[in-house]
Amino acid sequence: MASETILIVDDDQDIRSLIELYMKSNGYNVLVASDGIEALAMVEQQLPDLIILDVMMPRLDGYELCQELKKITDIPIIFLSSKNDDMDKILALSVGGDDFIEKNTNPPLLLAKIKAHLRRYRNLSVKNNQNDEYVKDTSVIDYPGLVINLDSAVVKLNSEILRLSAKEYQILCLLAQNPERIFSVEKLFELIWDENSLGDYRTVMVHISNLRKKLETDSNTPKYIETVRGIGYKFNEIQS
């Protein structure tokens, strides 16, 4: 039986109750919150292992809550919404969400998504070690203006700590540990998201875009992460 704790955040009591019942029947501990403010306080008191998050809620909506949560934790956040527009999905990923599914998704599929994200989160700390081909034998990656401490997972840009999501950090580490090596979007998806089948590769591009906004002075002329048109992305070893 599972022992992880899942927080369900939704202002619709019927939705909360349905998901809560299904999660409990599959062995998960469950916390529930009816709005963003309540959820934020709950996370600060009892950190769950995964959050299922509605978009439209009173007081603090899902997008705003996700941004606040990512300041204090990197636990997986699955957006659950009645909306099904590509822009809504892109926004959800842009603010730090790990997945986006519709509210009419059948419970077994939701459960499968939850299990997949929990598995990936559990493996986060050892992910790079499982891909020895791509890992340098060093605990510190040092480039002009950029230092990545792999032991503490601290990234500093011009001596200032850079706040990254878990996926942004993993992408940066992988690219920086393999300078000048080109990674296709498909390969990044396989290595970072632990998938070797067809997936939504737009997720990779959104995370690269978010990473560049934090890392680059000018994301249109990136210094560190370069797009190799039609092939993928690489980290520039020699900084201009």
Helices and strands as residue ranges (DSSP letters): E 5-9, H 13-25, E 29-33, H 36-45, E 50-54, H 62-69, E 77-81, H 86-94, E 99-102, H 107-122, G 124-126, G 128-130, G 132-134, E 140-143, E 146-149, E 154-157, E 160-161, H 166-176, H 185-192, H 202-215, E 225-228, E 232-235
